[in-house]
Amino acid sequence: MRLTGLTENYVDLEWDKVTDEDLAGYVLYYGEESSLYYFSIDNGTANTVRVKNLRPSKTYYFVVKAYDKSGYLSGPSNEVEASMVKSARSSYFWIIYIIAALLCASIGTLIWYKKKEKNASAKLA
C-alpha cells in the first residue's frame, strides 16, 4: 500500500490489486497509533480510497486486508503512516482576526479620547 495524496483532512491511498478470482473486496483499517486501528472502511473491490474527515496535525496509520467470498480476511498489508498537514489558512485566519480586533480596539480608544478631549475643551470655554 502507498500514500498517493495528502491534505489537511484527507488522505488518498492505493494498493496492488489481488488477482484471485475469489476476491470479494478490501477493508481498510486505520487509527492514530501504529498497529492499533479503531476505524475501518469496507472499500468493495476498489484498490484506491480517500479517507476523509481526518484531524489536522495528527498522524494516522493505515493497513488494508483483502477478503474472499467466504469472508476470510488476508493478513495486513504494509502499514502506511500519514502525518496530516496543518492548514496555513487556519493560522492566517487567527492572525487576521487578532489584527482586526486590535485595530477595532485602537479606533475605539481613539474615538473615546477625542470625545473626552472635545468635552474638556467645551468645559474650559
N, C-alpha and C positions, 0 to 999 in steps of 0.2 A: 504494500500500500504506500501511496505517496501523497503529499500535500500539493495541490495544484493551484490554490487560491487562498487568500487570507485578507480579511478586512478587520475593522474594529469589533464586529459582532457576528461574523460567519466565517466558515472555512469550506473550501472545496477539496474533496478527496477523491482519489481514483485508485483502482487496484486491477490486477490482471484477472481476466475472466476465467472461471473454471469451465473446462470444456466437456465435463462429464454430462452425459445425457440425462442423468438422474438429478441434476441440479434443479432445485426449486427456488432458490433465492439466497440473499445475503442479509445478515444482520450486522449493523454497525453498533459497537459499544464504545462509550466514552465517559470520561469523568475528569475531575480536577487533580487526581493523584495517579501516578504511574501504577499500572496493574490493578487499579480499583475503579471499576466502571459502574456508575449508578444509572446511566441512561442508555437506552437502546433504540435503534430505528430499524424496522424491517424495511429493507430497500428493494424488495422484489428481486428481479433478475438484473437490474441496472448495476453497472460496476462503477458508477460515479454518484456522488451525493454532495449536496450543500447542507451543512448543519448550521441552522440559523439561531438567532437569539442567544448567542454566547455573550458572556460578560467581558467588556474591555479590560485590559490589563491582567487577565487571568491566563493561566496555562492549562490546556486541555490535552488529554491523551486518548488516542483512538486505536481500536483494532477492529477487524472485520472477520466474521466467520461465515462460511457457506453452509447451507443446509440442503439436504436432499428431500425427495418426495415423501420419504418416511418420517421426516422431521429430525433426522440425526444431524447434529452440528459437527463441523470440522474443527480442528484446532484453530487457535487465533493466528491472524497474520502478524507481521511485524508491527510493533507499536509505533505510531507517529505522534510526535509532540508538536503542538502548535501554541505559541505564545501570542495571545491576542494583542493587537496594537491599540494604543490609546489614541483616540481621535484628537487631532490638533484642533478641530472645530470646537470641541467642548472646552478646551483650555482657552481658546480665543474668546469664546462666549463669556467666560468668567472675567477675563481681563477687561473686555469691553463693558461688562456690567459694572465692575468696580470703578472704572474711569467715569462712566456716566453718573454713578451715584456720587462720586467726589465732585464732579462738575456741578451737579444739581445742588449739592450742599454748599459749594462755594458761591454759586449765584444767589442762593437763598440768604447766605450770610451777607453778601454784598448789598442786596436789596434792603435787608434789615438795617445794616449800618448806615446806608444812605437815608432811610426814613428817620432814623434816630438823629442823624446829623441835621436834617431838614427841620425836625421838631425842636432841636436845641437852638437853631438859628431863629426860628419863629418866636421862641420864648424871649430871646435877647432883644428882639426888635420892638 
